Amino acid sequence: VSDGNESIIIMLATAFMVIPFIVFAPFSGYLAKTLKKRKFVVILKTAELIICLISVLGFYFQSIYVVLFAMFLMGLQSTFFSPMKFALVRDIGGEAKSSVGTGTVEMTTFLGVLLGTFLAGILTDLQTFKLIFISVSFFSISILGLLNALMIKADEPKGLTLNIIPFNFLTFLIRRIKWSTKNDSGLNFFVLGLS
């Protein structure tokens, strides 16, 4: 990366991580309602290992394009993983423990974000064996996540059969706003406030 382009690269990296959440979030919620969640979580955690490999190759060959592509894939994986993990909380702990479980998932997720940011700062400042430490960090965290996913025991209900598949996030958003306005007008203000 040449001097002066760092801010553009950071902006693109952030965009590639966030855009999948905007575009694919409705579809990921649909999948959380229709698929076996534990099985799909294992698939997503396996995909994370492949994404780590792509990231490491990007760092090794010093290709910003490969790294940005890996970041997009990680954003996509996270988009599909997010509703699955929250839906699994109820399947594991039941209705009575879903609030505590959801709060714990939120807490540990953001703790992971903070620790990851801290670790990234340390790894960036390394002068020797930087790629080795990055690779070991990526794969250790991913393998640990996959092993934990394999140990999930959940009493999952049968997947729903939904007639409308939300491929287009814009039409989905418009349809939800119209539905909420007609059936529960306070819901739109609630969602807007949370957002």
URVEN-V643625 format. One record per helix or strand of 2 or more residues. SS is the DSSP state (@ for helix, = for strand). FROM is the first residue (numbers start at 1). TO is the last residue. If there is no record, write none. Layout:
<<SS:FROM:TO> <SS:FROM:TO>>
//
This chain:
<<@:6:34> <@:37:60> <@:64:93> <@:95:125> <@:130:150> <@:169:183> <@:185:194>>
//
